[in-house]
Structure formats: structure tokens, C-alpha cells
Amino acid sequence: MSDRRKVWDNLVTQKRADQLGDMVELWKHNQEAIEAFGRFILQIFGGNLPQLPGS
């Protein structure tokens, strides 16, 4: 049973690692568009964001 659990845990861990890798690739390939969207949102709201703690 413990061997099955180890294999299952490894598969789950690998799946999560693959998902994280996909998100990183998405960010790399779309970074400019994501940042432009962020600037657009700031323009809509006038750039008035609350002060973040510690900044």
C-alpha cells in the first residue's frame, strides 16, 4: 500500500509541477499583454490603489 501511495503522490506532485511550468510559460509568452492589461485596469480606476502593508 505504501508503494502505491508513493507512486500516486509522485504523480500528483509531477502534475502540479507541470501546471506550474505551464503557468510560467504562459507568463513568459504573454508578459507584455498581461502588463498592458494591468496598466489598462489602473487607468480605469485612476491608479488609486490602497497602500500595501510594508511598502
PDB file of N, CA, C, O and CB in Angstrom:
ATOM      1  N   MET A   1       0.821  -1.205   0.000  1.00  0.00           N
ATOM      2  CA  MET A   1       0.000   0.000   0.000  1.00  0.00           C
ATOM      3  C   MET A   1       0.857   1.257   0.000  1.00  0.00           C
ATOM      4  O   MET A   1       0.555   2.217  -0.710  1.00  0.00           O
ATOM      5  CB  MET A   1      -0.930   0.005   1.203  1.00  0.00           C
ATOM      6  N   SER A   2       1.929   1.256   0.797  1.00  0.00           N
ATOM      7  CA  SER A   2       2.752   2.457   0.866  1.00  0.00           C
ATOM      8  C   SER A   2       3.458   2.727  -0.465  1.00  0.00           C
ATOM      9  O   SER A   2       3.680   3.882  -0.827  1.00  0.00           O
ATOM     10  CB  SER A   2       3.780   2.327   1.990  1.00  0.00           C
ATOM     11  N   ASP A   3       3.811   1.657  -1.195  1.00  0.00           N
ATOM     12  CA  ASP A   3       4.429   1.863  -2.507  1.00  0.00           C
ATOM     13  C   ASP A   3       3.442   2.506  -3.469  1.00  0.00           C
ATOM     14  O   ASP A   3       3.811   3.392  -4.241  1.00  0.00           O
ATOM     15  CB  ASP A   3       4.937   0.532  -3.082  1.00  0.00           C
ATOM     16  N   ARG A   4       2.201   2.068  -3.427  1.00  0.00           N
ATOM     17  CA  ARG A   4       1.176   2.676  -4.277  1.00  0.00           C
ATOM     18  C   ARG A   4       0.992   4.149  -3.922  1.00  0.00           C
ATOM     19  O   ARG A   4       0.864   5.004  -4.799  1.00  0.00           O
ATOM     20  CB  ARG A   4      -0.163   1.922  -4.138  1.00  0.00           C
ATOM     21  N   ARG A   5       0.981   4.424  -2.629  1.00  0.00           N
ATOM     22  CA  ARG A   5       0.807   5.811  -2.186  1.00  0.00           C
ATOM     23  C   ARG A   5       1.978   6.679  -2.665  1.00  0.00           C
ATOM     24  O   ARG A   5       1.770   7.811  -3.103  1.00  0.00           O
ATOM     25  CB  ARG A   5       0.686   5.875  -0.640  1.00  0.00           C
ATOM     26  N   LYS A   6       3.197   6.157  -2.583  1.00  0.00           N
ATOM     27  CA  LYS A   6       4.364   6.909  -3.052  1.00  0.00           C
ATOM     28  C   LYS A   6       4.241   7.213  -4.542  1.00  0.00           C
ATOM     29  O   LYS A   6       4.499   8.337  -4.973  1.00  0.00           O
ATOM     30  CB  LYS A   6       5.662   6.125  -2.773  1.00  0.00           C
ATOM     31  N   VAL A   7       3.850   6.220  -5.319  1.00  0.00           N
ATOM     32  CA  VAL A   7       3.691   6.423  -6.761  1.00  0.00           C
ATOM     33  C   VAL A   7       2.611   7.461  -7.022  1.00  0.00           C
ATOM     34  O   VAL A   7       2.795   8.360  -7.843  1.00  0.00           O
ATOM     35  CB  VAL A   7       3.342   5.093  -7.471  1.00  0.00           C
ATOM     36  N   TRP A   8       1.482   7.341  -6.325  1.00  0.00           N
ATOM     37  CA  TRP A   8       0.379   8.294  -6.511  1.00  0.00           C
ATOM     38  C   TRP A   8       0.823   9.701  -6.125  1.00  0.00           C
ATOM     39  O   TRP A   8       0.553  10.656  -6.854  1.00  0.00           O
ATOM     40  CB  TRP A   8      -0.853   7.874  -5.674  1.00  0.00           C
ATOM     41  N   ASP A   9       1.507   9.838  -4.977  1.00  0.00           N
ATOM     42  CA  ASP A   9       1.989  11.151  -4.541  1.00  0.00           C
ATOM     43  C   ASP A   9       2.963  11.740  -5.555  1.00  0.00           C
ATOM     44  O   ASP A   9       2.931  12.941  -5.823  1.00  0.00           O
ATOM     45  CB  ASP A   9       2.662  11.046  -3.167  1.00  0.00           C
ATOM     46  N   ASN A  10       3.824  10.902  -6.115  1.00  0.00           N
ATOM     47  CA  ASN A  10       4.765  11.389  -7.124  1.00  0.00           C
ATOM     48  C   ASN A  10       4.033  11.870  -8.368  1.00  0.00           C
ATOM     49  O   ASN A  10       4.409  12.880  -8.962  1.00  0.00           O
ATOM     50  CB  ASN A  10       5.765  10.293  -7.497  1.00  0.00           C
ATOM     51  N   LEU A  11       2.984  11.147  -8.764  1.00  0.00           N
ATOM     52  CA  LEU A  11       2.212  11.560  -9.937  1.00  0.00           C
ATOM     53  C   LEU A  11       1.507  12.889  -9.684  1.00  0.00           C
ATOM     54  O   LEU A  11       1.484  13.757 -10.558  1.00  0.00           O
ATOM     55  CB  LEU A  11       1.186  10.480 -10.312  1.00  0.00           C
ATOM     56  N   VAL A  12       0.934  13.052  -8.498  1.00  0.00           N
ATOM     57  CA  VAL A  12       0.254  14.299  -8.155  1.00  0.00           C
ATOM     58  C   VAL A  12       1.262  15.441  -8.130  1.00  0.00           C
ATOM     59  O   VAL A  12       0.998  16.521  -8.657  1.00  0.00           O
ATOM     60  CB  VAL A  12      -0.468  14.178  -6.788  1.00  0.00           C
ATOM     61  N   THR A  13       2.417  15.198  -7.517  1.00  0.00           N
ATOM     62  CA  THR A  13       3.456  16.221  -7.449  1.00  0.00           C
ATOM     63  C   THR A  13       3.910  16.605  -8.851  1.00  0.00           C
ATOM     64  O   THR A  13       4.088  17.787  -9.143  1.00  0.00           O
ATOM     65  CB  THR A  13       4.652  15.728  -6.614  1.00  0.00           C
ATOM     66  N   GLN A  14       4.098  15.615  -9.720  1.00  0.00           N
ATOM     67  CA  GLN A  14       4.527  15.896 -11.087  1.00  0.00           C
ATOM     68  C   GLN A  14       3.464  16.686 -11.832  1.00  0.00           C
ATOM     69  O   GLN A  14       3.789  17.587 -12.605  1.00  0.00           O
ATOM     70  CB  GLN A  14       4.837  14.596 -11.833  1.00  0.00           C
ATOM     71  N   LYS A  15       2.195  16.359 -11.607  1.00  0.00           N
ATOM     72  CA  LYS A  15       1.116  17.082 -12.273  1.00  0.00           C
ATOM     73  C   LYS A  15       1.116  18.542 -11.835  1.00  0.00           C
ATOM     74  O   LYS A  15       0.957  19.439 -12.663  1.00  0.00           O
ATOM     75  CB  LYS A  15      -0.248  16.429 -11.970  1.00  0.00           C
ATOM     76  N   ARG A  16       1.292  18.782 -10.548  1.00  0.00           N
ATOM     77  CA  ARG A  16       1.343  20.162 -10.047  1.00  0.00           C
ATOM     78  C   ARG A  16       2.552  20.900 -10.614  1.00  0.00           C
ATOM     79  O   ARG A  16       2.453  22.077 -10.961  1.00  0.00           O
ATOM     80  CB  ARG A  16       1.390  20.177  -8.507  1.00  0.00           C
ATOM     81  N   ALA A  17       3.676  20.225 -10.707  1.00  0.00           N
ATOM     82  CA  ALA A  17       4.874  20.836 -11.278  1.00  0.00           C
ATOM     83  C   ALA A  17       4.635  21.189 -12.746  1.00  0.00           C
ATOM     84  O   ALA A  17       5.057  22.249 -13.207  1.00  0.00           O
ATOM     85  CB  ALA A  17       6.089  19.888 -11.141  1.00  0.00           C
ATOM     86  N   ASP A  18       3.966  20.312 -13.470  1.00  0.00           N
ATOM     87  CA  ASP A  18       3.649  20.582 -14.871  1.00  0.00           C
ATOM     88  C   ASP A  18       2.717  21.782 -14.993  1.00  0.00           C
ATOM     89  O   ASP A  18       2.887  22.613 -15.885  1.00  0.00           O
ATOM     90  CB  ASP A  18       3.013  19.349 -15.526  1.00  0.00           C
ATOM     91  N   GLN A  19       1.724  21.875 -14.093  1.00  0.00           N
ATOM     92  CA  GLN A  19       0.800  23.009 -14.124  1.00  0.00           C
ATOM     93  C   GLN A  19       1.542  24.309 -13.852  1.00  0.00           C
ATOM     94  O   GLN A  19       1.295  25.317 -14.514  1.00  0.00           O
ATOM     95  CB  GLN A  19      -0.330  22.818 -13.098  1.00  0.00           C
ATOM     96  N   LEU A  20       2.452  24.291 -12.880  1.00  0.00           N
ATOM     97  CA  LEU A  20       3.236  25.483 -12.573  1.00  0.00           C
ATOM     98  C   LEU A  20       4.109  25.860 -13.764  1.00  0.00           C
ATOM     99  O   LEU A  20       4.231  27.037 -14.105  1.00  0.00           O
ATOM    100  CB  LEU A  20       4.105  25.255 -11.320  1.00  0.00           C
ATOM    101  N   GLY A  21       4.712  24.864 -14.391  1.00  0.00           N
ATOM    102  CA  GLY A  21       5.527  25.119 -15.573  1.00  0.00           C
ATOM    103  C   GLY A  21       4.709  25.732 -16.698  1.00  0.00           C
ATOM    104  O   GLY A  21       5.180  26.625 -17.401  1.00  0.00           O
ATOM    105  N   ASP A  22       3.486  25.252 -16.865  1.00  0.00           N
ATOM    106  CA  ASP A  22       2.598  25.818 -17.888  1.00  0.00           C
ATOM    107  C   ASP A  22       2.286  27.274 -17.584  1.00  0.00           C
ATOM    108  O   ASP A  22       2.254  28.102 -18.495  1.00  0.00           O
ATOM    109  CB  ASP A  22       1.296  25.009 -17.982  1.00  0.00           C
ATOM    110  N   MET A  23       2.053  27.600 -16.306  1.00  0.00           N
ATOM    111  CA  MET A  23       1.759  28.988 -15.928  1.00  0.00           C
ATOM    112  C   MET A  23       2.965  29.890 -16.183  1.00  0.00           C
ATOM    113  O   MET A  23       2.810  31.024 -16.636  1.00  0.00           O
ATOM    114  CB  MET A  23       1.345  29.066 -14.447  1.00  0.00           C
ATOM    115  N   VAL A  24       4.162  29.387 -15.891  1.00  0.00           N
ATOM    116  CA  VAL A  24       5.378  30.167 -16.131  1.00  0.00           C
ATOM    117  C   VAL A  24       5.539  30.422 -17.621  1.00  0.00           C
ATOM    118  O   VAL A  24       5.862  31.538 -18.028  1.00  0.00           O
ATOM    119  CB  VAL A  24       6.621  29.440 -15.570  1.00  0.00           C
ATOM    120  N   GLU A  25       5.317  29.402 -18.435  1.00  0.00           N
ATOM    121  CA  GLU A  25       5.423  29.572 -19.885  1.00  0.00           C
ATOM    122  C   GLU A  25       4.377  30.561 -20.394  1.00  0.00           C
ATOM    123  O   GLU A  25       4.670  31.392 -21.253  1.00  0.00           O
ATOM    124  CB  GLU A  25       5.264  28.218 -20.599  1.00  0.00           C
ATOM    125  N   LEU A  26       3.164  30.473 -19.866  1.00  0.00           N
ATOM    126  CA  LEU A  26       2.111  31.408 -20.250  1.00  0.00           C
ATOM    127  C   LEU A  26       2.537  32.834 -19.926  1.00  0.00           C
ATOM    128  O   LEU A  26       2.365  33.738 -20.744  1.00  0.00           O
ATOM    129  CB  LEU A  26       0.788  31.064 -19.536  1.00  0.00           C
ATOM    130  N   TRP A  27       3.090  33.034 -18.736  1.00  0.00           N
ATOM    131  CA  TRP A  27       3.544  34.370 -18.329  1.00  0.00           C
ATOM    132  C   TRP A  27       4.660  34.854 -19.255  1.00  0.00           C
ATOM    133  O   TRP A  27       4.638  35.999 -19.706  1.00  0.00           O
ATOM    134  CB  TRP A  27       4.035  34.357 -16.857  1.00  0.00           C
ATOM    135  N   LYS A  28       5.637  33.985 -19.540  1.00  0.00           N
ATOM    136  CA  LYS A  28       6.762  34.378 -20.392  1.00  0.00           C
ATOM    137  C   LYS A  28       6.282  34.820 -21.769  1.00  0.00           C
ATOM    138  O   LYS A  28       6.743  35.831 -22.299  1.00  0.00           O
ATOM    139  CB  LYS A  28       7.756  33.222 -20.530  1.00  0.00           C
ATOM    140  N   HIS A  29       5.359  34.063 -22.343  1.00  0.00           N
ATOM    141  CA  HIS A  29       4.918  34.342 -23.703  1.00  0.00           C
ATOM    142  C   HIS A  29       3.916  35.484 -23.780  1.00  0.00           C
ATOM    143  O   HIS A  29       3.726  36.067 -24.847  1.00  0.00           O
ATOM    144  CB  HIS A  29       4.315  33.108 -24.303  1.00  0.00           C
ATOM    145  N   ASN A  30       3.276  35.810 -22.670  1.00  0.00           N
ATOM    146  CA  ASN A  30       2.234  36.841 -22.683  1.00  0.00           C
ATOM    147  C   ASN A  30       2.502  37.970 -21.698  1.00  0.00           C
ATOM    148  O   ASN A  30       1.585  38.709 -21.342  1.00  0.00           O
ATOM    149  CB  ASN A  30       0.897  36.221 -22.376  1.00  0.00           C
ATOM    150  N   GLN A  31       3.737  38.110 -21.259  1.00  0.00           N
ATOM    151  CA  GLN A  31       4.067  39.085 -20.224  1.00  0.00           C
ATOM    152  C   GLN A  31       3.693  40.502 -20.649  1.00  0.00           C
ATOM    153  O   GLN A  31       3.127  41.259 -19.860  1.00  0.00           O
ATOM    154  CB  GLN A  31       5.553  39.016 -19.893  1.00  0.00           C
ATOM    155  N   GLU A  32       4.002  40.855 -21.869  1.00  0.00           N
ATOM    156  CA  GLU A  32       3.696  42.210 -22.338  1.00  0.00           C
ATOM    157  C   GLU A  32       2.186  42.464 -22.334  1.00  0.00           C
ATOM    158  O   GLU A  32       1.736  43.525 -21.901  1.00  0.00           O
ATOM    159  CB  GLU A  32       4.265  42.429 -23.752  1.00  0.00           C
ATOM    160  N   ALA A  33       1.416  41.505 -22.808  1.00  0.00           N
ATOM    161  CA  ALA A  33      -0.041  41.664 -22.834  1.00  0.00           C
ATOM    162  C   ALA A  33      -0.616  41.713 -21.420  1.00  0.00           C
ATOM    163  O   ALA A  33      -1.530  42.492 -21.149  1.00  0.00           O
ATOM    164  CB  ALA A  33      -0.688  40.519 -23.624  1.00  0.00           C
ATOM    165  N   ILE A  34      -0.088  40.890 -20.524  1.00  0.00           N
ATOM    166  CA  ILE A  34      -0.565  40.885 -19.140  1.00  0.00           C
ATOM    167  C   ILE A  34      -0.269  42.226 -18.476  1.00  0.00           C
ATOM    168  O   ILE A  34      -1.124  42.776 -17.781  1.00  0.00           O
ATOM    169  CB  ILE A  34       0.087  39.734 -18.340  1.00  0.00           C
ATOM    170  N   GLU A  35       0.937  42.758 -18.686  1.00  0.00           N
ATOM    171  CA  GLU A  35       1.289  44.047 -18.096  1.00  0.00           C
ATOM    172  C   GLU A  35       0.465  45.177 -18.707  1.00  0.00           C
ATOM    173  O   GLU A  35       0.066  46.102 -18.000  1.00  0.00           O
ATOM    174  CB  GLU A  35       2.781  44.326 -18.281  1.00  0.00           C
ATOM    175  N   ALA A  36       0.208  45.112 -20.007  1.00  0.00           N
ATOM    176  CA  ALA A  36      -0.621  46.136 -20.654  1.00  0.00           C
ATOM    177  C   ALA A  36      -2.034  46.109 -20.083  1.00  0.00           C
ATOM    178  O   ALA A  36      -2.640  47.160 -19.872  1.00  0.00           O
ATOM    179  CB  ALA A  36      -0.658  45.924 -22.187  1.00  0.00           C
ATOM    180  N   PHE A  37      -2.555  44.928 -19.835  1.00  0.00           N
ATOM    181  CA  PHE A  37      -3.884  44.810 -19.237  1.00  0.00           C
ATOM    182  C   PHE A  37      -3.889  45.415 -17.833  1.00  0.00           C
ATOM    183  O   PHE A  37      -4.841  46.096 -17.452  1.00  0.00           O
ATOM    184  CB  PHE A  37      -4.328  43.329 -19.188  1.00  0.00           C
ATOM    185  N   GLY A  38      -2.843  45.172 -17.076  1.00  0.00           N
ATOM    186  CA  GLY A  38      -2.726  45.753 -15.740  1.00  0.00           C
ATOM    187  C   GLY A  38      -2.706  47.270 -15.793  1.00  0.00           C
ATOM    188  O   GLY A  38      -3.359  47.929 -14.984  1.00  0.00           O
ATOM    189  N   ARG A  39      -1.957  47.833 -16.747  1.00  0.00           N
ATOM    190  CA  ARG A  39      -1.924  49.297 -16.902  1.00  0.00           C
ATOM    191  C   ARG A  39      -3.295  49.827 -17.298  1.00  0.00           C
ATOM    192  O   ARG A  39      -3.700  50.894 -16.839  1.00  0.00           O
ATOM    193  CB  ARG A  39      -0.873  49.711 -17.957  1.00  0.00           C
ATOM    194  N   PHE A  40      -4.014  49.096 -18.144  1.00  0.00           N
ATOM    195  CA  PHE A  40      -5.360  49.483 -18.558  1.00  0.00           C
ATOM    196  C   PHE A  40      -6.296  49.542 -17.349  1.00  0.00           C
ATOM    197  O   PHE A  40      -7.060  50.495 -17.190  1.00  0.00           O
ATOM    198  CB  PHE A  40      -5.906  48.497 -19.612  1.00  0.00           C
ATOM    199  N   ILE A  41      -6.229  48.524 -16.509  1.00  0.00           N
ATOM    200  CA  ILE A  41      -7.066  48.499 -15.303  1.00  0.00           C
ATOM    201  C   ILE A  41      -6.723  49.681 -14.401  1.00  0.00           C
ATOM    202  O   ILE A  41      -7.618  50.313 -13.840  1.00  0.00           O
ATOM    203  CB  ILE A  41      -6.884  47.164 -14.535  1.00  0.00           C
ATOM    204  N   LEU A  42      -5.435  49.982 -14.259  1.00  0.00           N
ATOM    205  CA  LEU A  42      -5.037  51.130 -13.438  1.00  0.00           C
ATOM    206  C   LEU A  42      -5.586  52.429 -14.011  1.00  0.00           C
ATOM    207  O   LEU A  42      -5.987  53.316 -13.257  1.00  0.00           O
ATOM    208  CB  LEU A  42      -3.508  51.209 -13.330  1.00  0.00           C
ATOM    209  N   GLN A  43      -5.609  52.550 -15.326  1.00  0.00           N
ATOM    210  CA  GLN A  43      -6.153  53.760 -15.945  1.00  0.00           C
ATOM    211  C   GLN A  43      -7.645  53.877 -15.670  1.00  0.00           C
ATOM    212  O   GLN A  43      -8.139  54.973 -15.405  1.00  0.00           O
ATOM    213  CB  GLN A  43      -5.891  53.758 -17.459  1.00  0.00           C
ATOM    214  N   ILE A  44      -8.364  52.770 -15.728  1.00  0.00           N
ATOM    215  CA  ILE A  44      -9.805  52.793 -15.478  1.00  0.00           C
ATOM    216  C   ILE A  44     -10.085  53.291 -14.063  1.00  0.00           C
ATOM    217  O   ILE A  44     -10.977  54.112 -13.847  1.00  0.00           O
ATOM    218  CB  ILE A  44     -10.420  51.390 -15.686  1.00  0.00           C
ATOM    219  N   PHE A  45      -9.319  52.788 -13.110  1.00  0.00           N
ATOM    220  CA  PHE A  45      -9.553  53.144 -11.713  1.00  0.00           C
ATOM    221  C   PHE A  45      -8.713  54.336 -11.270  1.00  0.00           C
ATOM    222  O   PHE A  45      -8.666  54.655 -10.082  1.00  0.00           O
ATOM    223  CB  PHE A  45      -9.263  51.957 -10.821  1.00  0.00           C
ATOM    224  N   GLY A  46      -8.057  54.987 -12.207  1.00  0.00           N
ATOM    225  CA  GLY A  46      -7.280  56.179 -11.884  1.00  0.00           C
ATOM    226  C   GLY A  46      -6.001  55.907 -11.123  1.00  0.00           C
ATOM    227  O   GLY A  46      -5.390  56.828 -10.582  1.00  0.00           O
ATOM    228  N   GLY A  47      -5.594  54.668 -11.077  1.00  0.00           N
ATOM    229  CA  GLY A  47      -4.348  54.340 -10.392  1.00  0.00           C
ATOM    230  C   GLY A  47      -4.434  54.490  -8.886  1.00  0.00           C
ATOM    231  O   GLY A  47      -3.407  54.454  -8.209  1.00  0.00           O
ATOM    232  N   ASN A  48      -5.630  54.657  -8.342  1.00  0.00           N
ATOM    233  CA  ASN A  48      -5.792  54.820  -6.897  1.00  0.00           C
ATOM    234  C   ASN A  48      -5.927  53.455  -6.239  1.00  0.00           C
ATOM    235  O   ASN A  48      -7.028  52.926  -6.089  1.00  0.00           O
ATOM    236  CB  ASN A  48      -7.022  55.701  -6.573  1.00  0.00           C
ATOM    237  N   LEU A  49      -4.807  52.907  -5.858  1.00  0.00           N
ATOM    238  CA  LEU A  49      -4.810  51.626  -5.177  1.00  0.00           C
ATOM    239  C   LEU A  49      -4.442  51.849  -3.717  1.00  0.00           C
ATOM    240  O   LEU A  49      -3.671  52.756  -3.404  1.00  0.00           O
ATOM    241  CB  LEU A  49      -3.831  50.629  -5.854  1.00  0.00           C
ATOM    242  N   PRO A  50      -4.980  51.042  -2.834  1.00  0.00           N
ATOM    243  CA  PRO A  50      -4.618  51.201  -1.421  1.00  0.00           C
ATOM    244  C   PRO A  50      -3.139  50.910  -1.206  1.00  0.00           C
ATOM    245  O   PRO A  50      -2.543  50.114  -1.932  1.00  0.00           O
ATOM    246  CB  PRO A  50      -5.472  50.275  -0.537  1.00  0.00           C
ATOM    247  N   GLN A  51      -2.556  51.551  -0.218  1.00  0.00           N
ATOM    248  CA  GLN A  51      -1.150  51.316   0.108  1.00  0.00           C
ATOM    249  C   GLN A  51      -0.998  49.897   0.637  1.00  0.00           C
ATOM    250  O   GLN A  51      -1.754  49.465   1.507  1.00  0.00           O
ATOM    251  CB  GLN A  51      -0.631  52.354   1.149  1.00  0.00           C
ATOM    252  N   LEU A  52      -0.030  49.186   0.113  1.00  0.00           N
ATOM    253  CA  LEU A  52       0.192  47.820   0.560  1.00  0.00           C
ATOM    254  C   LEU A  52       0.949  47.828   1.882  1.00  0.00           C
ATOM    255  O   LEU A  52       1.811  48.681   2.093  1.00  0.00           O
ATOM    256  CB  LEU A  52       0.962  47.014  -0.504  1.00  0.00           C
ATOM    257  N   PRO A  53       0.643  46.905   2.762  1.00  0.00           N
ATOM    258  CA  PRO A  53       1.373  46.847   4.036  1.00  0.00           C
ATOM    259  C   PRO A  53       2.859  46.609   3.798  1.00  0.00           C
ATOM    260  O   PRO A  53       3.237  45.780   2.970  1.00  0.00           O
ATOM    261  CB  PRO A  53       0.800  45.738   4.939  1.00  0.00           C
ATOM    262  N   GLY A  54       3.678  47.319   4.507  1.00  0.00           N
ATOM    263  CA  GLY A  54       5.118  47.133   4.402  1.00  0.00           C
ATOM    264  C   GLY A  54       5.762  47.869   3.253  1.00  0.00           C
ATOM    265  O   GLY A  54       6.961  47.712   3.021  1.00  0.00           O
ATOM    266  N   SER A  55       4.999  48.672   2.523  1.00  0.00           N
ATOM    267  CA  SER A  55       5.632  49.402   1.415  1.00  0.00           C
ATOM    268  C   SER A  55       5.606  50.891   1.666  1.00  0.00           C
ATOM    269  O   SER A  55       6.094  51.664   0.841  1.00  0.00           O
ATOM    270  CB  SER A  55       4.938  49.088   0.091  1.00  0.00           C
TER     271      SER A  55
END
